[in-house]
């Protein structure tokens, strides 16, 4: 099976503009393609995971990835999937996030001469002349067509700023620039980016003529992609300092039964023949499939050693064992105690299990918190210094385990 057919079989392709040309380019390793990542945080998260895996698959098949970091478009903010305007970031914040992205991407993609390249659209967007953009680029876009785009329609009722309205033009200009400077002949993105991507193809054809060899393709982000990063304690990050390998493993270990094989097919590099054999798995065997998913993805992001540790820690917890050496741990200092105690709500917040005491209170009231295996029923429960010296295990719901210990 060639790479394009494999992408289809894995459920990654949603729609394309010229399937025959795209199949020929991709299968023969002649695609120079880009995927954009807006640096809205200092770490990639699991919502980026499918795009990273796709880039890795295509590079392994001989195609050349262009990683586009949106240092320029981040000054505007993508309105896609948003009900409100994104928080404005400073240039310093954006550059810091770009640097963090590059370090993480190097685990997935091989950069170097004749290999993948990384570019930042701040290098060309921030130097554009406004009047020139209006004349040379803006004249190629129909406002009527833009307003029909889904990313704008959903914002019209609550208000769409002129700043955000320019995002489609900026993204389209990216493809135009990459096509000219790097011979980039293909772009990938999620379904919510389709209108923006078509704009890029249209701009190339209007400016460079119908013979300009450009095409677009989108990858399908399944329902799991929308849920990625929405755990109660915060987003699921690829940075181990923000989401530990154990927490990352547990996230995938607890995906819904209906999603596990879909995720294995889309995100892992296991052979399709092996995955097809799992289609008939039911009951307890689905838990086995979840563990396979969790292990494969943790190994991909954090390495085999960390995946083995996370797997061992997960087994110990579910088996009721005492090995908590790989469990995420927070050290509590004496100045965080009051009269030698700390409340359970404050402790959960200090450990990062919850964002604040109000969230911790809701979890306790809903019966979702236990300490050392015993359910916490009173929001005023206190944990003593003596308990913390021995170390306590906090469990929130079915997915989150954490150890707190005295410094």
C-alpha positions in Angstrom: 0.0 0.0 0.0 1.4 3.4 -1.0 1.4 6.4 1.4 -1.7 8.2 -0.1 -3.8 5.0 0.1 -2.5 4.5 3.6 -3.6 8.0 4.7 -7.1 7.2 3.3 -7.2 3.8 5.0 -6.3 5.4 8.3 -9.2 7.9 8.0 -7.0 11.0 7.7 -8.2 12.5 4.4 -11.4 14.5 4.5 -11.4 16.2 1.1 -8.9 17.3 -1.6 -8.9 19.6 -4.6 -7.3 17.3 -7.2 -6.9 13.8 -5.9 -5.1 12.3 -8.9 -2.3 15.0 -8.9 -2.0 14.8 -5.1 -1.8 11.0 -5.1 0.9 11.2 -7.8 3.0 13.7 -5.9 2.7 12.1 -2.5 3.3 8.5 -3.6 6.3 9.5 -5.6 7.9 11.6 -2.9 7.5 14.8 -4.9 5.4 16.8 -2.5 6.8 19.9 -0.7 4.0 20.5 1.8 3.4 22.8 4.7 1.3 22.7 7.9 1.0 25.8 10.0 1.2 26.0 13.8 0.2 29.3 15.5 2.4 29.7 18.7 -0.5 30.6 21.1 1.3 28.8 24.0 4.8 27.7 25.0 4.1 24.1 24.3 2.5 22.0 21.6 -0.5 20.0 22.8 -2.3 16.8 21.7 -4.5 18.9 19.4 -1.3 19.3 17.3 -0.6 15.6 17.4 -2.3 14.4 14.3 -0.6 17.0 12.2 2.8 16.1 13.6 2.2 12.4 12.9 1.0 13.2 9.4 4.2 15.2 8.7 6.3 12.3 10.0 4.5 9.7 7.8 4.9 11.9 4.6 8.6 12.6 5.3 9.2 8.8 5.8 7.7 8.4 2.3 10.2 10.8 0.8 8.2 14.0 0.8 9.6 17.3 2.2 7.8 19.0 5.1 7.8 22.8 5.6 6.9 23.6 9.2 5.3 27.0 9.3 5.4 28.7 12.7 2.8 31.5 12.7 4.8 34.2 14.4 3.2 36.7 12.2 -0.4 35.5 12.1 -0.3 35.1 15.9 -0.3 38.9 16.0 -3.8 38.7 14.6 -5.3 35.4 15.9 -7.2 32.7 14.0 -11.0 33.1 14.5 -11.6 29.5 13.4 -13.5 27.6 16.1 -13.7 30.6 18.4 -16.6 32.3 19.9 -14.6 35.2 21.1 -11.4 37.1 20.2 -8.1 35.5 21.2 -6.0 37.3 23.8 -3.4 39.6 22.1 0.2 38.5 22.7 3.4 40.6 22.7 6.1 40.0 20.2 8.4 38.6 23.0 5.7 36.1 24.0 5.3 34.9 20.5 9.0 34.5 19.9 9.4 32.5 23.1 6.6 30.2 22.1 8.1 29.7 18.6 11.4 28.6 20.1 9.6 26.1 22.4 7.7 24.7 19.4 10.9 24.0 17.4 12.5 22.0 20.2 9.5 19.8 20.5 9.0 19.3 16.8 12.5 17.9 16.4 11.4 14.7 18.1 9.0 14.1 15.3 10.5 15.6 12.2 14.0 15.4 10.7 15.3 18.9 9.9 18.4 19.7 7.8 19.6 20.1 4.2 17.3 18.5 1.7 15.0 17.5 4.6 12.4 19.4 6.6 12.7 23.1 7.0 11.1 25.4 9.6 10.0 28.9 8.6 8.3 31.7 10.5 5.8 33.9 8.7 6.8 36.8 10.8 9.8 37.1 8.5 7.6 38.2 5.6 4.2 39.2 7.1 5.6 41.8 9.5 7.5 43.6 6.7 4.5 44.0 4.4 3.3 47.4 3.4 -0.3 47.9 4.2 -1.4 49.7 1.1 0.6 47.3 -1.1 -1.2 44.3 0.6 -4.6 46.0 -0.1 -3.7 46.5 -3.8 -1.8 43.3 -4.6 -3.5 40.8 -2.3 -6.8 42.2 -1.0 -8.0 42.8 -4.6 -7.9 39.0 -5.2 -10.5 38.3 -2.4 -14.3 38.6 -2.6 -15.8 39.8 0.7 -19.0 38.0 -0.2 -17.2 34.7 -0.5 -15.2 35.3 2.7 -18.4 35.9 4.7 -19.7 32.6 3.5 -16.7 30.8 5.1 -17.7 28.8 8.2 -14.9 30.3 10.3 -16.5 33.8 9.9 -20.2 32.8 9.8 -20.1 31.5 13.3 -18.6 34.7 14.6 -20.9 37.2 12.9 -23.6 37.2 15.6 -21.2 37.9 18.5 -19.0 40.2 16.5 -16.0 39.7 14.2 -13.2 42.3 14.4 -11.6 43.6 11.2 -8.3 42.4 12.7 -9.5 38.8 12.6 -11.2 39.3 9.2 -7.7 39.7 7.8 -6.6 36.2 9.0 -7.7 34.4 5.8 -5.7 36.9 3.6 -2.6 36.4 5.7 -2.8 32.6 5.7 -3.4 32.7 1.9 -0.4 34.9 1.5 1.7 32.3 3.4 1.0 29.7 0.7 1.7 32.2 -2.0 5.1 33.1 -0.4 6.1 29.5 0.3 5.2 28.5 -3.3 7.5 31.1 -4.7 10.3 30.8 -2.2 10.5 27.1 -1.5 8.5 25.4 -4.3 5.8 24.4 -1.8 3.1 22.8 -3.9 0.8 21.4 -1.2 -0.8 22.5 2.1 -2.5 20.5 4.8 -4.8 21.5 7.5 -7.9 20.6 9.5 -11.4 20.9 8.2 -11.9 24.3 9.9 -9.0 25.7 7.7 -10.5 24.7 4.3 -11.7 28.1 3.3 -8.4 29.7 4.2 -6.5 27.1 2.3 -8.7 27.5 -0.8 -7.9 31.2 -0.6 -4.2 30.4 -0.8 -4.6 28.3 -3.9 -6.8 31.0 -5.5 -4.3 33.7 -4.7 -1.5 31.7 -6.4 -3.6 31.1 -9.5 -4.7 34.8 -9.8 -1.2 36.2 -9.3 0.9 33.6 -11.1 -1.6 32.2 -13.6 -3.6 29.0 -14.1 -0.5 27.0 -14.8 0.9 27.6 -11.3 1.2 24.1 -9.9 -0.5 24.4 -6.5 -3.0 22.3 -4.7 -4.6 21.9 -1.3 -5.5 19.0 0.8 -7.2 18.7 4.3 -6.8 16.0 6.9 -9.8 14.9 8.9 -9.7 15.8 12.6 -12.1 13.3 14.3 -14.2 14.1 17.4 -11.3 13.1 19.6 -9.3 16.0 18.2 -11.9 18.4 19.6 -11.7 16.8 23.0 -7.9 16.7 23.1 -6.5 18.9 25.9 -9.8 19.4 27.7 -9.1 17.5 30.8 -10.2 19.1 34.0 -6.7 20.0 35.2 -5.8 21.8 32.0 -4.6 21.0 28.5 -2.7 17.8 27.7 0.7 19.2 26.6 3.6 17.6 24.9 6.1 19.3 27.3 6.8 16.9 30.1 7.1 19.8 32.6 3.4 20.7 31.9 2.0 17.2 31.4 4.1 14.4 32.8 4.7 11.2 30.8 2.5 9.4 33.3 -0.4 11.9 32.9 0.1 11.7 29.1 -0.1 7.9 29.2 -3.2 8.0 31.4 -5.0 10.4 29.1 -4.7 8.0 26.2 -5.4 5.0 28.5 -8.8 6.5 29.3 -10.1 7.4 25.9 -13.7 6.3 25.2 -14.2 2.8 23.9 -15.7 4.1 20.7 -12.6 6.2 20.0 -9.7 3.9 20.8 -9.3 2.0 17.5 -9.9 5.3 15.6 -7.0 6.9 17.5 -4.8 3.8 17.0 -5.4 3.9 13.3 -4.9 7.7 12.9 -2.1 8.4 15.4 0.1 5.3 15.8 2.6 3.8 13.3 1.4 0.3 13.9 0.8 -1.7 10.7 -2.8 -1.4 9.4 -3.0 -5.2 9.3 -2.3 -5.4 13.0 -4.9 -2.7 13.7 -7.5 -4.4 11.5 -7.2 -7.5 13.7 -8.3 -5.4 16.7 -11.6 -4.4 15.0 -13.3 -7.4 16.6 -12.0 -6.7 20.1 -14.6 -6.2 22.7 -14.9 -5.9 26.5 -11.6 -6.3 28.4 -9.7 -6.5 25.1 -10.6 -2.9 24.5 -8.6 -2.0 27.6 -5.7 -3.9 26.1 -6.1 -1.7 22.9 -6.1 1.4 25.1 -2.9 0.4 26.7 -1.3 -0.2 23.3 -2.5 3.3 22.2 -1.2 4.9 25.4 2.2 3.2 25.2 2.8 3.9 21.5 2.0 7.6 21.8 3.9 8.1 25.0 6.9 6.4 23.4 6.6 8.6 20.4 6.5 11.8 22.4 8.6 11.0 25.4 10.7 8.0 24.4 10.5 4.3 25.2 12.0 4.5 28.7 9.4 7.0 29.9 6.6 4.9 28.2 7.8 1.8 30.1 7.8 3.8 33.4 4.3 5.2 32.8 3.0 1.7 31.9 4.5 0.2 35.1 3.1 3.0 37.2 -0.4 2.6 35.6 -0.3 -1.2 36.3 0.7 -0.6 39.9 -2.1 1.8 40.5 -4.9 -0.2 38.9 -3.6 -3.4 40.6 -3.6 -1.6 44.0 0.1 -1.9 44.3 2.4 0.4 46.2 4.9 1.4 43.5 4.3 5.1 43.0 7.8 6.0 42.0 6.7 7.2 38.6 3.6 9.0 39.8 3.5 12.8 39.3 4.6 14.3 42.6 4.5 17.8 44.2 6.6 18.8 47.1 4.8 20.9 49.7 6.8 23.3 51.8 6.2 24.3 55.4 5.1 27.8 54.5 2.1 26.3 52.6 0.8 24.8 55.9 -1.2 26.6 58.5 -0.9 25.2 62.1 0.8 22.1 60.6 -2.1 21.4 58.2 -3.3 22.1 54.7 -6.9 21.9 53.4 -7.7 19.3 50.7 -8.9 22.0 48.4 -5.7 24.1 48.7 -3.6 20.9 48.4 -5.3 19.9 45.1 -4.7 23.4 43.7 -1.1 23.4 44.9 -0.5 20.1 43.1 -2.1 21.4 39.9 -4.8 18.8 40.0 -7.4 21.6 39.8 -7.1 25.2 38.6 -8.4 26.7 41.8 -10.2 25.9 45.1 -13.6 26.3 43.6 -12.9 23.6 41.0 -11.5 21.4 43.8 -14.6 22.0 45.9 -16.8 20.8 43.0 -14.8 17.7 42.6 -15.0 16.8 46.3 -18.8 17.5 46.4 -19.3 15.3 43.4 -17.5 12.4 45.1 -14.6 12.3 42.7 -11.7 12.7 45.1 -9.9 10.1 47.3 -6.8 10.3 49.4 -4.9 7.1 50.0 -7.8 5.1 48.6 -10.5 6.6 50.8 -13.1 8.9 49.3 -13.1 12.5 50.6 -16.6 13.6 51.5 -15.9 16.8 53.5 -14.5 19.9 51.7 -13.0 21.0 55.0 -10.8 17.9 55.2 -7.3 18.7 56.5 -4.0 16.9 55.6 -1.4 17.0 58.3 2.3 17.5 58.1 2.8 14.0 59.4 0.7 12.6 56.6 2.7 14.6 54.0 6.0 13.4 55.4 4.9 9.9 54.6 3.5 11.0 51.3 -0.2 10.8 50.3 -1.8 9.7 47.0 -4.6 11.8 45.6 -6.9 10.5 43.0 -9.3 12.7 41.0 -11.9 10.9 38.9 -10.6 7.9 37.0 -7.8 9.5 35.2 -5.8 11.7 37.5 -3.3 10.4 40.1 -1.0 12.6 42.1 1.4 12.3 45.1 2.0 15.0 47.6 4.9 14.9 49.9 6.6 17.2 52.4 9.9 18.8 51.3 
